[in-house]
Each structure stands twice: as structure tokens, then as C-alpha cells.
Amino acid sequence: MSFDITLITCSYDTPKVTLTMLKSWKHINSNITNNLLLIDNSTNEDTAELLHESKIPFYRNPDGRHYEGVQIALDKCNTKYALLVDTDVIFKENLSAIVNTFIDSGCAIMGEECGDRGGSKLYTRIHPWFCFIDVEQVKNKNIKFINMDKIIKTNSGRFYSAIPTSSVVNGKKYDVGATFYEDIIENGLKAFNIKLDPKYYFHYEGLSWQGKSGNAQLIEINRRNLIYYSKEEMKLQHEALSDWYTI
């Protein structure tokens, strides 16, 4: 069985983490698709070199923002559906039944809804680190992953330029993926709220930034996450990827 779906992800200075996520997908979900759109936003060549060595297709967007990378991937996507994930996701259980649920729902986006977090008042969004998207519906309505007018109007830019780790931001803001969700609803399309973490995947949030945050609590969380993540990485170390993924 295979589906008309593409795996979309954006990497940022985390070559081994990116590779591990891709190994995890192949190990658990190889029957679903091998279509991949990977946008490398890294500031150095380490990720690109590792991807070249593993013969994994990707596009470069050096030092690009995450939302820019997602939009590039959505624009390039030729399948009807996409699964957008962060590179620090590890897949735990086959998603075939979940993909069928999404297709049968007719929704434009599916994943876990979230709102306020980190002491800030935030508009609702689907977790952007793991969400199914009906690319065809979104493109037909000309919906972009970020609505810059809304970002500027609410002064939400900080959530797109840096992770706010130490202070509360005044006023209600749009975090990454929130304008996308809102524009989907405002255009008369449907969203499906479903919790898939941790049964189907686990998100080791912040592997690329928590350790560099300067926040003692986040640094400790990152240290503990790395212990568990390293065990997952070891399980997948012999998973071969060469020439398996295609655009």
C-alpha cells in the first residue's frame, strides 16, 4: 500500500537528528510513501554533506526561517497530501490507519490543536511539528503557511525570529502555524483535532535550541531528552537510506 502523500520537513544545523528522523520514518512507515521534501535551512554545510553521503534529496535555503522552508516545500509538493514534521520527531507506530482517517475526513489539516503556552496568550493552531495537510485544498484557496499581515498587525514577529524562552509577550500572538490554521478555517475548510503523541510519534522538542537557550531549566530538559533520544538513535543506526527517498 502507498498513498498520494509527501513527507515534509525543515532542518536547521541538526544533521544527525535529521537523519535519525528519516530512518525512523522508513523503519516504521515504509509502506506509506518514500516521497520527501526536505528543506535545509542550516547555516553550515554539515547537514548537506551528510544528506549527500546518504543520497537523500533536499533543497538548500541557507539560514532561512522555518516558515519559509515549509512554504517552499508546500509550493513544490506535487502530491495531494503532505505530512509536515519536525526533524526531532521519532515515529513509534505505523500511520497507515491515521492517513486513511485523514483522507476520509475531507479536512484540510489534521493534528493536535494547541493554544496558550510558555506564559503567552496564543491563537489556536495545529502543532506544526506534526500535522497532515491537504495540499490541494490549501493551494486552491491560495492559503500560505504564514499570513504576514496578521503577524505585523499583532506584532507576533518574535515567535518567528526567536523562541521566547524567558519572558511573557504582551497581547495575543500568532505562533508558527497559527495564521495557517486560522486562514484554513476562515476560508471555509475543515480541521481535525486528534492527539497522536506519544502513541504514533514522540517529539523531542527543542533539540536544536534548548541547550543553547541560556535557560537553566530548558538546558536540563534538553540534557534529559538527549539521554532518551540517544537510545532511539542507537536502535536506528543500521537503517539504510541510500537512494530510498525520492522527490
KOLZA-688267 format. One record per residue: residue in three letters; x, y, z of N, C-alpha, C in turn. Coordinates in steps of 0.05 Angstrom, whole numbers, plus 5000, padded with zeros to 4 digits. Example, Ala and Ser with C-alpha at 12.3 -4.5 7.8 and 13.67 -1.06 7.14 Angstrom:
2
ALA526448865156524649105156526449345156
SER525749555142527349795143525850015157
***
This chain:
247
MET501749765000500050005000501850255000
SER501050454984502350714985500250924982
PHE500851164990498951384990500051624974
ASP498251794965499052034950499852254970
ILE502052204983502852375005505852415005
THR506752645014509552715016510352785044
LEU512552685053513652755079515153025076
ILE514453225092515753485090517053555117
THR519553655115520953735140523053945133
CYS523754095153525854305150528054255171
SER530554255162532754205181534254465187
TYR535454475210536954715218539254635236
ASP541654595224544054535239543854285257
THR542354095249542053845264542253605246
PRO544653555234544953345214544153065224
LYS545152985247544552715257541652685265
VAL540452895276537652895283535952865258
THR536553015237535152995212535252715201
LEU537652595201538052325190536452125207
THR536452155233535051965250532051975246
MET530952205242528052225236527452075210
LEU529052115190528651985164528851685166
LYS530751595182531051305187528551195201
SER527651355220525251275236522851245218
TRP522451435199520251425180520351165164
LYS522751115152522950885135522550625151
HIS523550615175523350375191520450315198
ILE518850515204516150475213514050505191
ASN514550685172512450765153513250725124
SER514950535118515950505090513750435071
ASN511550325081509350245063507550485055
ILE507950715068506250945063507251115040
THR509751195041510951355019513951375023
ASN515351415001518151495002518551774990
ASN516351914985516552194975517452374998
LEU519452534992520652715012521152985001
LEU520353195016521253465010522653575035
LEU525253585034526853665057528253935050
ILE527654135066528854405062530954445083
ASP533454475075535654505094536154805098
ASN535354905122535655185129538355235144
SER540055035145542455045161544355275154
THR545855365174547755585170550555475161
ASN550855215161553455095153552854865134
GLU554954725126554654515105554454235117
ASP554454215144554553945157552153775149
THR549753885150547353725143547453655114
ALA548053845096548153795068550053575061
GLU552453575073554453365068553453095076
LEU552153075100551052815109548852715091
LEU547152905082544952825064546052735037
HIS548052865027549352785002550452505005
GLU551852455027553052195032550951965033
SER548652035043546451835046544651835021
LYS545351995001543852014976540852084981
ILE540452274998537752375005537252634991
PRO535052664976534552914962533753134981
PHE534653384975533953604992534353864976
TYR533254084987533654354976534954524997
ARG536754704989538054885007536655145009
ASN536455255034535355515039537055635062
PRO539555685057541455745079540555965098
ASP540555905124539856085145536956195141
GLY535256035129532556105125530856055150
ARG528556185151526756145173525155885168
HIS524255775190522755525188520255555170
TYR518755775174516255815159516955855129
GLU519255965123520055995095520455715082
GLY521855545097522355275088519855125083
VAL517955145102515355005099513955095074
GLN513955365069512555465045513855375020
ILE516555365019517955264996517154984990
ALA516954815011516254535008513354504998
LEU511554665010508754645001508454734972
ASP509954934964509855024936510854814917
LYS512854664926514054454909512554184910
CYS510754154929509453904934507553834910
ASN507853594899506253504877504253294884
THR504253204909502153014918499853164930
LYS497553034932495153164943495553214973
TYR496953034987497153065016500053085024
ALA500453195048503153215060502953165090
LEU505153065100505453045129507853225137
LEU507253435151509353625159510353545187
VAL512953495190514053415216516653565221
ASP517353595246519953705253522053475253
THR524553555250526653345248527053205275
ASP526253325297526653195323524253025331
VAL522852915311520652725315521752445311
ILE520852255328521451975324518751825320
PHE518451685299515951535294515951285310
LYS513651225322513450995340511650775330
GLU509550835314507650635304506750715276
ASN506150505260505350555232502950735230
LEU502950915211500851125209498851065186
SER498850835175497050775152494150835159
ALA493250735182490450775190489851075195
ILE491851225205491451505210491351665184
VAL493051585164492951715138490151675126
ASN489151425128486451365117484351535131
THR484651575157482751735173482752025162
PHE485152125157485352405147484152425119
ILE484752245102483652255074480652235075
ASP479552055091476652015092475252255105
SER476652405122475452635136474752865117
GLY476352895096475953125078477053385089
CYS478453375111479453615124481953715110
ALA482553975113484854095101487354065118
ILE486954025145489153995163488253815186
MET490153645196489553465218491953445236
GLY491453465262493553435282492453525309
GLU494153565328493253645354493153945357
GLU490854045364490554335368491854415394
CYS492954655394494154775418493755075418
GLY493955195441493655485443495855605461
ASP494955725483496855865501499055675510
ARG501555775511503755615521506055805529
GLY507755705547510055865555509456125567
GLY507056155579506356415592505356625573
SER504956545547503956745528501156665518
LYS499556875512496856835501497156795471
LEU496356565461496856505433494256415419
TYR494056485393491856395377492156095373
THR489855965368489855665364491355595339
ARG492655365340494055255317493954945320
ILE494654815298495254535299498254515303
HIS499154335321502054305325503554295298
PRO505254495292506554495266508854285264
TRP509454155286511553955285510453685277
PHE507853655274506653405264503753465256
CYS503353505230500653555220500353465191
PHE498053355186497353275158496053505144
ILE496753545119495653775104494653675077
ASP492153755070491153715043492253945026
VAL494453885012495854094997494054204975
GLU492554034963490854124941488754324950
GLN487454274973485554464984486854724991
VAL489154715003490554955011491355124988
LYS492454994967493255134943490855254928
ASN488755104927486355214913485255464926
LYS485655504952484855744966487055944969
ASN489455884957491756054959492456124988
ILE492355925005493055965033496055915037
LYS497456105050500256085055500755995084
PHE503055875088503655785115503856005135
ILE504556245126504656475143503156705130
ASN501456845145500057085136501457325149
MET503157445133504857655144503257895154
ASP500957955141499358185150498458145179
LYS497657895186496757835213499057845233
ILE501457755224503857765241504558055248
ILE504558225228505258505232503158645249
LYS500658595244498458725258498558665288
THR499358415295499358335324502158335336
ASN504158435320506858445330507758165340
SER507257965323507957695330510557595319
GLY512157785308514557705294516557565311
ARG516557615337518557485355518257185355
PHE515757085351515356805351516356675325
TYR517156835306518256735280521156785277
SER522356955294525157015293526756895315
ALA525556835338526856715360524856595379
ILE525656375393523956255412523856415438
PRO521556525446521456675471521556485495
THR523856485508524356285529524356395557
SER524456655560524756765587522756975595
SER521057065577519257275585516557245571
VAL514457345583511757345572511457575552
VAL510357515529509857725509507057835513
ASN506858095515504258225519502458205495
GLY499858165500497958155478497757875466
LYS495657815453495257545440496857535414
LYS498357315410500157295387499557045371
TYR500757055346500756825329503456685331
ASP503456435339505956275338506056125311
VAL508255995306508555865280506255665274
GLY504955705252502755535243500055645250
ALA499855845267497255945276495756095254
THR497156265239495656405217494756205196
PHE496356005192495755795172493055655180
TYR492955575206490455455216488155645214
GLU488455885222486256085222485356135194
ASP487156165175486456215147484955975135
ILE485755735143484255495134481355515142
ILE480955575168478155585179476655815166
GLU477956045163476556285152475856245122
ASN477156065109476556005081474555785078
GLY473255705100471155505099472055215098
LEU474655175102475754895102475654785131
LYS476054535133475754395159478354305171
ALA478454295198480754195213479853965230
PHE481653775235481153535250483053535273
ASN482053545298483653545322483953265332
ILE486453165332486952885340489752875354
LYS489852735376492352715391493752455383
LEU496152475372497552235363500152185378
ASP500952385394503452365410502552275438
PRO503852065450506251935442505851665429
LYS503451575423503051315412504251285385
TYR503851475367504751445339507451585334
TYR508151775351510651905348511352035375
PHE513952105378514752265402516352505392
HIS515752735402517052985394519053065415
TYR521653045409523753125427524253425423
GLU522353585431522253865425524754015434
GLY525654185416527854365423530654255422
LEU531054035409533853925408535754115395
SER534754285377536554465362537054725377
TRP535454785399535755055411535755055442
GLN534454855455534254875484536954875498
GLY538854725488541554715500543054975497
LYS542255145478543555395474541955635485
SER539755575499537955795506538955965529
GLY540855865545541656015569539855995592
ASN537655845588535655805609536255535623
ALA536855545649537855305664535755075663
GLN533255145665531154945664530954805637
LEU531154965616530954855589533454685583
ILE535754785592538254635588538054355602
GLU536854345625536554095639534653915624
ILE532454025614530553875599531853755574
ASN533553915561534953835537536853605544
ARG538253625567540153415575538653145579
ARG536353155592534852905596533752795570
ASN532752975553531752895527533852755510
LEU536252855512538452745496539152465505
ILE538752405530539252135540537351935527
TYR534752005527532751825515533051825485
TYR533652055473533952075444536251905434
SER538451905449540751745441540151455439
LYS538451355456537651075456536051015430
GLU534251195422532751165398534651175373
GLU536551355375538551375353540051115349
MET540850995371542350745370540750525357
LYS538150505363536450305352536350325321
LEU536650565311536250615282538950635267
GLN541150595280543750655268544350495243
HIS543250255241543850095218541650105196
GLU539750285199537650315179538850455154
ALA538750325131539950435107537950625093
LEU539050845083537351045070538151105041
SER540451015033541551085007539651034984
ASP538951244970537251234946534351144952
TRP533551134977530851044983528851264980
TYR529451504989527651734987527751854959
THR525551954950525352084924523652344927
ILE523952524909522452774910519852734895
***
